[in-house]
Amino acid sequence: LFGLLTNPDQLRQVRQQDDWERAFEEGIRWVAPIQVSSRLVNEDT
């Protein structure tokens, strides 16, 4: 939802094509869980 609200052209396209399922799937891909994961290490290798 944030992606569509911050990109009015994309929101307009979704509304015109009435393709909410695809927009939802793309939103999930765009904000993948891996982007918010971090990794900590104890020492350099």
mmCIF file as gemmi writes it, N, C-alpha and C atoms, coordinates in Angstrom:
data_model
loop_
_atom_site.group_PDB
_atom_site.id
_atom_site.type_symbol
_atom_site.label_atom_id
_atom_site.label_alt_id
_atom_site.label_comp_id
_atom_site.label_asym_id
_atom_site.label_entity_id
_atom_site.label_seq_id
_atom_site.pdbx_PDB_ins_code
_atom_site.Cartn_x
_atom_site.Cartn_y
_atom_site.Cartn_z
_atom_site.occupancy
_atom_site.B_iso_or_equiv
_atom_site.pdbx_formal_charge
_atom_site.auth_seq_id
_atom_site.auth_asym_id
_atom_site.pdbx_PDB_model_num
ATOM 1 N N . LEU Axp A 1 ? 0.826 -1.185 0 1 0 ? 1 A 1
ATOM 2 C CA . LEU Axp A 1 ? 0 0 0 1 0 ? 1 A 1
ATOM 3 C C . LEU Axp A 1 ? 0.871 1.25 0 1 0 ? 1 A 1
ATOM 4 N N . PHE Axp A 2 ? 1.923 1.252 0.811 1 0 ? 2 A 1
ATOM 5 C CA . PHE Axp A 2 ? 2.831 2.398 0.854 1 0 ? 2 A 1
ATOM 6 C C . PHE Axp A 2 ? 3.42 2.672 -0.523 1 0 ? 2 A 1
ATOM 7 N N . GLY Axp A 3 ? 3.816 1.608 -1.213 1 0 ? 3 A 1
ATOM 8 C CA . GLY Axp A 3 ? 4.392 1.768 -2.546 1 0 ? 3 A 1
ATOM 9 C C . GLY Axp A 3 ? 3.432 2.433 -3.513 1 0 ? 3 A 1
ATOM 10 N N . LEU Axp A 4 ? 2.174 2.065 -3.456 1 0 ? 4 A 1
ATOM 11 C CA . LEU Axp A 4 ? 1.185 2.67 -4.351 1 0 ? 4 A 1
ATOM 12 C C . LEU Axp A 4 ? 0.877 4.11 -3.957 1 0 ? 4 A 1
ATOM 13 N N . LEU Axp A 5 ? 0.8 4.375 -2.67 1 0 ? 5 A 1
ATOM 14 C CA . LEU Axp A 5 ? 0.481 5.731 -2.225 1 0 ? 5 A 1
ATOM 15 C C . LEU Axp A 5 ? 1.626 6.706 -2.476 1 0 ? 5 A 1
ATOM 16 N N . THR Axp A 6 ? 2.84 6.211 -2.534 1 0 ? 6 A 1
ATOM 17 C CA . THR Axp A 6 ? 3.98 7.082 -2.8 1 0 ? 6 A 1
ATOM 18 C C . THR Axp A 6 ? 4.353 7.125 -4.274 1 0 ? 6 A 1
ATOM 19 N N . ASN Axp A 7 ? 3.637 6.374 -5.099 1 0 ? 7 A 1
ATOM 20 C CA . ASN Axp A 7 ? 3.848 6.376 -6.55 1 0 ? 7 A 1
ATOM 21 C C . ASN Axp A 7 ? 2.491 6.493 -7.237 1 0 ? 7 A 1
ATOM 22 N N . PRO Axp A 8 ? 1.961 7.71 -7.306 1 0 ? 8 A 1
ATOM 23 C CA . PRO Axp A 8 ? 0.611 7.911 -7.836 1 0 ? 8 A 1
ATOM 24 C C . PRO Axp A 8 ? 0.409 7.369 -9.252 1 0 ? 8 A 1
ATOM 25 N N . ASP Axp A 9 ? 1.452 7.382 -10.063 1 0 ? 9 A 1
ATOM 26 C CA . ASP Axp A 9 ? 1.319 6.846 -11.415 1 0 ? 9 A 1
ATOM 27 C C . ASP Axp A 9 ? 1.044 5.346 -11.388 1 0 ? 9 A 1
ATOM 28 N N . GLN Axp A 10 ? 1.691 4.635 -10.469 1 0 ? 10 A 1
ATOM 29 C CA . GLN Axp A 10 ? 1.449 3.198 -10.34 1 0 ? 10 A 1
ATOM 30 C C . GLN Axp A 10 ? 0.054 2.92 -9.797 1 0 ? 10 A 1
ATOM 31 N N . LEU Axp A 11 ? -0.383 3.718 -8.84 1 0 ? 11 A 1
ATOM 32 C CA . LEU Axp A 11 ? -1.731 3.57 -8.291 1 0 ? 11 A 1
ATOM 33 C C . LEU Axp A 11 ? -2.77 3.797 -9.382 1 0 ? 11 A 1
ATOM 34 N N . ARG Axp A 12 ? -2.555 4.8 -10.195 1 0 ? 12 A 1
ATOM 35 C CA . ARG Axp A 12 ? -3.472 5.096 -11.299 1 0 ? 12 A 1
ATOM 36 C C . ARG Axp A 12 ? -3.545 3.91 -12.266 1 0 ? 12 A 1
ATOM 37 N N . GLN Axp A 13 ? -2.397 3.327 -12.565 1 0 ? 13 A 1
ATOM 38 C CA . GLN Axp A 13 ? -2.357 2.186 -13.479 1 0 ? 13 A 1
ATOM 39 C C . GLN Axp A 13 ? -3.121 0.99 -12.903 1 0 ? 13 A 1
ATOM 40 N N . VAL Axp A 14 ? -2.934 0.707 -11.628 1 0 ? 14 A 1
ATOM 41 C CA . VAL Axp A 14 ? -3.644 -0.414 -10.991 1 0 ? 14 A 1
ATOM 42 C C . VAL Axp A 14 ? -5.146 -0.166 -11.024 1 0 ? 14 A 1
ATOM 43 N N . ARG Axp A 15 ? -5.547 1.055 -10.728 1 0 ? 15 A 1
ATOM 44 C CA . ARG Axp A 15 ? -6.979 1.38 -10.745 1 0 ? 15 A 1
ATOM 45 C C . ARG Axp A 15 ? -7.562 1.25 -12.148 1 0 ? 15 A 1
ATOM 46 N N . GLN Axp A 16 ? -6.833 1.709 -13.154 1 0 ? 16 A 1
ATOM 47 C CA . GLN Axp A 16 ? -7.33 1.639 -14.53 1 0 ? 16 A 1
ATOM 48 C C . GLN Axp A 16 ? -7.453 0.199 -15.005 1 0 ? 16 A 1
ATOM 49 N N . GLN Axp A 17 ? -6.478 -0.628 -14.652 1 0 ? 17 A 1
ATOM 50 C CA . GLN Axp A 17 ? -6.473 -2.019 -15.112 1 0 ? 17 A 1
ATOM 51 C C . GLN Axp A 17 ? -7.239 -2.943 -14.165 1 0 ? 17 A 1
ATOM 52 N N . ASP Axp A 18 ? -7.623 -2.425 -12.999 1 0 ? 18 A 1
ATOM 53 C CA . ASP Axp A 18 ? -8.33 -3.217 -11.988 1 0 ? 18 A 1
ATOM 54 C C . ASP Axp A 18 ? -7.605 -4.54 -11.731 1 0 ? 18 A 1
ATOM 55 N N . ASP Axp A 19 ? -6.301 -4.424 -11.475 1 0 ? 19 A 1
ATOM 56 C CA . ASP Axp A 19 ? -5.451 -5.6 -11.292 1 0 ? 19 A 1
ATOM 57 C C . ASP Axp A 19 ? -4.848 -5.603 -9.885 1 0 ? 19 A 1
ATOM 58 N N . TRP Axp A 20 ? -5.715 -5.665 -8.881 1 0 ? 20 A 1
ATOM 59 C CA . TRP Axp A 20 ? -5.275 -5.577 -7.495 1 0 ? 20 A 1
ATOM 60 C C . TRP Axp A 20 ? -4.509 -6.814 -7.048 1 0 ? 20 A 1
ATOM 61 N N . GLU Axp A 21 ? -4.842 -7.966 -7.59 1 0 ? 21 A 1
ATOM 62 C CA . GLU Axp A 21 ? -4.127 -9.189 -7.205 1 0 ? 21 A 1
ATOM 63 C C . GLU Axp A 21 ? -2.657 -9.084 -7.603 1 0 ? 21 A 1
ATOM 64 N N . ARG Axp A 22 ? -2.407 -8.664 -8.809 1 0 ? 22 A 1
ATOM 65 C CA . ARG Axp A 22 ? -1.023 -8.513 -9.277 1 0 ? 22 A 1
ATOM 66 C C . ARG Axp A 22 ? -0.294 -7.426 -8.48 1 0 ? 22 A 1
ATOM 67 N N . ALA Axp A 23 ? -0.986 -6.34 -8.171 1 0 ? 23 A 1
ATOM 68 C CA . ALA Axp A 23 ? -0.383 -5.26 -7.382 1 0 ? 23 A 1
ATOM 69 C C . ALA Axp A 23 ? 0 -5.767 -5.992 1 0 ? 23 A 1
ATOM 70 N N . PHE Axp A 24 ? -0.851 -6.581 -5.401 1 0 ? 24 A 1
ATOM 71 C CA . PHE Axp A 24 ? -0.557 -7.147 -4.084 1 0 ? 24 A 1
ATOM 72 C C . PHE Axp A 24 ? 0.675 -8.043 -4.145 1 0 ? 24 A 1
ATOM 73 N N . GLU Axp A 25 ? 0.733 -8.915 -5.149 1 0 ? 25 A 1
ATOM 74 C CA . GLU Axp A 25 ? 1.876 -9.814 -5.3 1 0 ? 25 A 1
ATOM 75 C C . GLU Axp A 25 ? 3.166 -9.03 -5.509 1 0 ? 25 A 1
ATOM 76 N N . GLU Axp A 26 ? 3.103 -7.981 -6.302 1 0 ? 26 A 1
ATOM 77 C CA . GLU Axp A 26 ? 4.282 -7.154 -6.533 1 0 ? 26 A 1
ATOM 78 C C . GLU Axp A 26 ? 4.691 -6.429 -5.252 1 0 ? 26 A 1
ATOM 79 N N . GLY Axp A 27 ? 3.725 -5.998 -4.468 1 0 ? 27 A 1
ATOM 80 C CA . GLY Axp A 27 ? 4.028 -5.35 -3.198 1 0 ? 27 A 1
ATOM 81 C C . GLY Axp A 27 ? 4.746 -6.282 -2.243 1 0 ? 27 A 1
ATOM 82 N N . ILE Axp A 28 ? 4.334 -7.536 -2.215 1 0 ? 28 A 1
ATOM 83 C CA . ILE Axp A 28 ? 5.003 -8.534 -1.373 1 0 ? 28 A 1
ATOM 84 C C . ILE Axp A 28 ? 6.435 -8.745 -1.849 1 0 ? 28 A 1
ATOM 85 N N . ARG Axp A 29 ? 6.624 -8.816 -3.153 1 0 ? 29 A 1
ATOM 86 C CA . ARG Axp A 29 ? 7.971 -9 -3.7 1 0 ? 29 A 1
ATOM 87 C C . ARG Axp A 29 ? 8.84 -7.779 -3.42 1 0 ? 29 A 1
ATOM 88 N N . TRP Axp A 30 ? 8.251 -6.593 -3.554 1 0 ? 30 A 1
ATOM 89 C CA . TRP Axp A 30 ? 8.986 -5.336 -3.393 1 0 ? 30 A 1
ATOM 90 C C . TRP Axp A 30 ? 9.498 -5.163 -1.967 1 0 ? 30 A 1
ATOM 91 N N . VAL Axp A 31 ? 8.731 -5.613 -0.991 1 0 ? 31 A 1
ATOM 92 C CA . VAL Axp A 31 ? 9.117 -5.497 0.416 1 0 ? 31 A 1
ATOM 93 C C . VAL Axp A 31 ? 9.351 -6.903 0.962 1 0 ? 31 A 1
ATOM 94 N N . ALA Axp A 32 ? 10.3 -7.576 0.403 1 0 ? 32 A 1
ATOM 95 C CA . ALA Axp A 32 ? 10.6 -8.944 0.817 1 0 ? 32 A 1
ATOM 96 C C . ALA Axp A 32 ? 11.192 -8.964 2.224 1 0 ? 32 A 1
ATOM 97 N N . PRO Axp A 33 ? 10.907 -10.004 2.988 1 0 ? 33 A 1
ATOM 98 C CA . PRO Axp A 33 ? 11.436 -10.098 4.36 1 0 ? 33 A 1
ATOM 99 C C . PRO Axp A 33 ? 12.959 -10.028 4.429 1 0 ? 33 A 1
ATOM 100 N N . ILE Axp A 34 ? 13.638 -10.483 3.402 1 0 ? 34 A 1
ATOM 101 C CA . ILE Axp A 34 ? 15.107 -10.48 3.425 1 0 ? 34 A 1
ATOM 102 C C . ILE Axp A 34 ? 15.661 -9.063 3.53 1 0 ? 34 A 1
ATOM 103 N N . GLN Axp A 35 ? 14.904 -8.07 3.104 1 0 ? 35 A 1
ATOM 104 C CA . GLN Axp A 35 ? 15.371 -6.689 3.153 1 0 ? 35 A 1
ATOM 105 C C . GLN Axp A 35 ? 15.441 -6.16 4.581 1 0 ? 35 A 1
ATOM 106 N N . VAL Axp A 36 ? 14.688 -6.716 5.477 1 0 ? 36 A 1
ATOM 107 C CA . VAL Axp A 36 ? 14.682 -6.232 6.856 1 0 ? 36 A 1
ATOM 108 C C . VAL Axp A 36 ? 15.487 -7.134 7.791 1 0 ? 36 A 1
ATOM 109 N N . SER Axp A 37 ? 16.08 -8.175 7.244 1 0 ? 37 A 1
ATOM 110 C CA . SER Axp A 37 ? 16.897 -9.072 8.051 1 0 ? 37 A 1
ATOM 111 C C . SER Axp A 37 ? 18.324 -8.533 8.121 1 0 ? 37 A 1
ATOM 112 N N . SER Axp A 38 ? 18.947 -8.747 9.232 1 0 ? 38 A 1
ATOM 113 C CA . SER Axp A 38 ? 20.346 -8.357 9.356 1 0 ? 38 A 1
ATOM 114 C C . SER Axp A 38 ? 21.146 -9.543 9.871 1 0 ? 38 A 1
ATOM 115 N N . ARG Axp A 39 ? 22.43 -9.435 9.714 1 0 ? 39 A 1
ATOM 116 C CA . ARG Axp A 39 ? 23.3 -10.523 10.141 1 0 ? 39 A 1
ATOM 117 C C . ARG Axp A 39 ? 24.442 -9.935 10.963 1 0 ? 39 A 1
ATOM 118 N N . LEU Axp A 40 ? 24.693 -10.526 12.095 1 0 ? 40 A 1
ATOM 119 C CA . LEU Axp A 40 ? 25.789 -10.094 12.955 1 0 ? 40 A 1
ATOM 120 C C . LEU Axp A 40 ? 26.821 -11.205 13.038 1 0 ? 40 A 1
ATOM 121 N N . VAL Axp A 41 ? 28.08 -10.818 12.996 1 0 ? 41 A 1
ATOM 122 C CA . VAL Axp A 41 ? 29.162 -11.8 13.129 1 0 ? 41 A 1
ATOM 123 C C . VAL Axp A 41 ? 30.049 -11.397 14.297 1 0 ? 41 A 1
ATOM 124 N N . ASN Axp A 42 ? 30.679 -12.379 14.895 1 0 ? 42 A 1
ATOM 125 C CA . ASN Axp A 42 ? 31.556 -12.12 16.04 1 0 ? 42 A 1
ATOM 126 C C . ASN Axp A 42 ? 32.947 -11.671 15.625 1 0 ? 42 A 1
ATOM 127 N N . GLU Axp A 43 ? 33.408 -12.148 14.471 1 0 ? 43 A 1
ATOM 128 C CA . GLU Axp A 43 ? 34.755 -11.789 14.016 1 0 ? 43 A 1
ATOM 129 C C . GLU Axp A 43 ? 34.843 -11.905 12.507 1 0 ? 43 A 1
ATOM 130 N N . ASP Axp A 44 ? 35.813 -11.197 11.936 1 0 ? 44 A 1
ATOM 131 C CA . ASP Axp A 44 ? 36.045 -11.268 10.498 1 0 ? 44 A 1
ATOM 132 C C . ASP Axp A 44 ? 36.611 -12.634 10.138 1 0 ? 44 A 1
ATOM 133 N N . THR Axp A 45 ? 36.364 -13.055 8.916 1 0 ? 45 A 1
ATOM 134 C CA . THR Axp A 45 ? 36.923 -14.336 8.471 1 0 ? 45 A 1
ATOM 135 C C . THR Axp A 45 ? 38.095 -14.116 7.56 1 0 ? 45 A 1
